[in-house]
Amino acid sequence: MARRVTLALGTGEKGQFAMPTVTSVQIAKAVTVGDVLIREKLVTTRQLFYALEEQKEEAQRSQRYLLGEVFIRWGLLTEAELINALNQQYFLNEGHRFGTQIHRSVKSKSKRTLDIVGAILGLTITLFLLPFVALAIYLEDRGPIFFSQPRMGLRGKQFTIFKFRSMVFNAERQKVGSGGNDYKLFNMEEDRRVTRVGAFLRKTSLDEFPQFWNVLKAEMSLVGTRPPTLDEVKNYAHEEWLRLSVRPGMTGLWQLSHQRRRKDFASILALDMQYQSEWNLWYDVNLALKTIKHILFSKKR
C-alpha cells in the first residue's frame, strides 16, 4: 500500500496553494555523484571516504570544496569526467523526484519567447554597462569581474549561474558557519563580504544582469523560483524538491513579497509552490513589471 507524504503549507484557496502529494512509489534513495563515480570505476570506495573526510576537515577550517573539486584537486578526475558524472546523476534522479508530469510553464512556448526577447534586451543593456561596471569592480580590489557558482535548476539539473561580483573575491571560502541555522537557505543579515561597489550593484540589481545569459540558454527564466545552491539542496526532504519543477527565475514571487523579510526556507517554499499553482503568462508579465517598478522607484532597497 502506497504511503502518502504531504506538507501542510496551504489549503489551495486563492492566494495559497496545495502541495502536490508524493507517493512512496516516487520515494527512493537519491543517487549521489559519489555513487556514479564508483559505478563508473572512476574512484574507489576508499577514495570516496577520504574525499568526504577532506571536505569535513576543510569545512572546519572555513574552506568550501565540492566533492568533485576534491577529486580534481587530487588528480583523480578531469572536469569532463565530473560533468559527465553530474549529468548521469541528474538523469538517474529526475524520475523519482519529479515523476513524468512536466509543469505547464516549462512547456509554454509563449513563456520561452518572452524569456528570449527579454534576455536579448537585457544582454544588450549589460554589454553597454559592462565597461563601467567592470572598471568599478576591478579598481576596488583588483579581483575578478564576474562571479559564477553551481546552482540547482529545473528538475534538479545543475547549471552555473553568473553575476557581477559584489563580494570579496574569496567570499565562498568565508561562507562556512556564517549563514544561520537554516541549512536549506544561506542567510546572513549583515554580510561583511559585500564590497562597497557590490553594495551599489545589489541596491540597483545590476549584479544580476549577467543572468540574462542563463535565461537565453534556457537554464533560467525571467520569472520563476529562487535557484538554490548545491549545499542547500543536500538538506532537502523529498517533497521539497518539487519547488524545482519550474525553471528558476531572475525574479519571482518571493523577491517581491513582504515575506522576503522573513528569510526562512519555509516562506520561500510556500511562495514557490504558490507560483507554480497560480502560474500563467500574464502572471509572469505582472511580476516582471512589478520588479522593474521596484528597482526604479523603491526607496527601501
Secondary structure, 3 states (H helix, E strand, C coil): CCCEECCCCCCCCCCCCCCCCEECCCCCCCCCHHHHHHHCCCCCHHHHHHHHHHHHHHHHCCCCCCHHHHHHHCCCCCHHHHHHHHHHHHHHHHHHHHCCCCCHHHHCHHHHHHHHHHHHHHHHHHHHHHHHHHHHHHHHHCCCCEEEEEEECHHHCEEEEEEECCECCCHHHHCCCCCCCCCCCCCCCCCCCECHHHHHHHHHCHHHCCHHHHHHCCCCEEECECCCEHHHHCCCCHHHHHHHHCCEEEECHHHHCHHHHCCCHHHHHHHHHHHHHHCCHHHHHHHHHHHHHHHHHCCCC
